[in-house]
Amino acid sequence: MKTFAELNFPGRLIAVEGLDGSGKSTQIYLLKRWLELRGLKVYFSEWNSSELVKSATSKGKKRELLTPTTFSLIHATDFADRYERHLLPLLRAGYLVLCDRYIFTAFARDVVRGCPPEWVRGIYSFAALPDVTFFFRSDLEVSLRRILDGRPKLKFFEAGMDLRLSSDPYESFRLFQGRLLEQYLAMSTEFNFAVIDANQPVEAQQAAVRQLIARRVDLAGFRSTRPQPVSPPRSLFGKAEPEEEPIE
Amino acid sequence: MKRTSHGQIVVPRRSERRFYGHGIPKADPEELAGKLIVVEGADGSGRSTQIAKLVEWLEGGGHATVQVGLKRSTLVSAELDRAQQGNILSRTTLSLFYATDFADQLENVILPALRAGFIVLADRYIYTLMARDMVRGMDETWLKNLYGIALRPDAVFYLNVAPEELVQRNLSKKATLDYWESGMDLGLSRDMFDSFLSYQTAMQRTFRRLQATYGFTIVDGNQSVEAINEELRQRISVVLAGRLTRGPTAKPGRRKLRR
């Protein structure tokens, strides 16, 4: 697998990965603001699935119809749609594209669900690797607290309830996140993750992120001479992925 | 072959079961007592006619049957239909959408039915899906990995009909040619008739290539309905008795005859 730079795309893709509650969405938002204010061609890619794929995914989730295999395939379909329709054209046009989660989310999640790693990776092999992948590494307890303190309504698949780790959604979520963290850590070296200590203050993390981007990407080449495309408005704590019904 | 006291009813011998690749997590192929029979072929090759006759024959022989086919899953069939109407999804997306449809039926219909000892008749299987994508330039290794989830059938029949004959049959049935079966998305020709012929010729070439790998039986679909059905029944009887004629194997040269 090659990065977009290695494939001679004029654009660059920057991805953030990490557990729910690791603060990665806040960091990518602040990175986007920095790049925008410098007048660069930047686009933050929302998880904007087409209506069609969204309809199938939400039906599968609502009715709990998904097995590990179909869960994996329907998310791969959703990703492919977003990749071919949205990411590729922007990267061909020379944008700095920011992605909140990329293929590594699928690698971690599907393997925890029991899909063979080689099979999952083979499926996503149509996608190029990000030019920079940040991994926000937080203590499991810290991320769990951030998410669970508000006693949110957890969703069935989000809590990993299909894995039958526990009949209590909160306990299931804890165990599931723990397993995801193991997968992320195992991938860290292989995929050259830039690991950011997510237990630091927001500003300290952002400084590290900006420094690394300035070093790894030739930002001067991305100066924009046109008005910026309008990214859809987005709340800082919003979810990037398609919605799923809370467990009743 | 074991005969029961009821005379004609044959209790099928168990076959050795395998997936093409990794299969489905936690599914044990050894528990699958039934048989999986696949009929492949273009639209107008006579698949549904043959399957209807086979169901009648099998049920008459005391076998319980279940039918599956492409785009029939609870999960995504409606969305797939809409996707095709609008032709709005790109290549990889459509391919993965079809794979999702297949996986949903495999796990929710095919495997449970086989566990219960049914004979599953599949109106097309992964081979059509692979051939369509290969004709559209997708990578064969990628497709083989994707469909490593599939179970090896006990028999695969490909009804081979010349493209010129397929045109005639499709027109006499519906007076029109289907957009996708004519491969119009490929831009081979603005003329639907020409496009249909080129596309179906390419599909046949691809099927012959897949045949070398997957070893399915090519049946001459230009024969009469009765003659074709006779051939299928004969071959299926052999499968039920627990022998494979030309076993669908993963790699050429690894064909193994079983007692």
Interface residues (C-beta under 8 A of the other chain):
Chain A: S50 L52 V53 S55 A56 K59 G60 L65 L66 T67 P68 T69 T70 L73 I74 A76 T77 A80 D81 Y83 E84 R85 R113 G114 C115 P116 E118 W119 G122 I123 S125 F126
Chain B: G21 H22 I24 P25 K26 T74 L75 V76 E79 R82 A83 I88 L89 S90 R91 T92 T93 S95 L96 F97 A99 T100 A103 D104 E107 W142 N145 L146 G148 I149
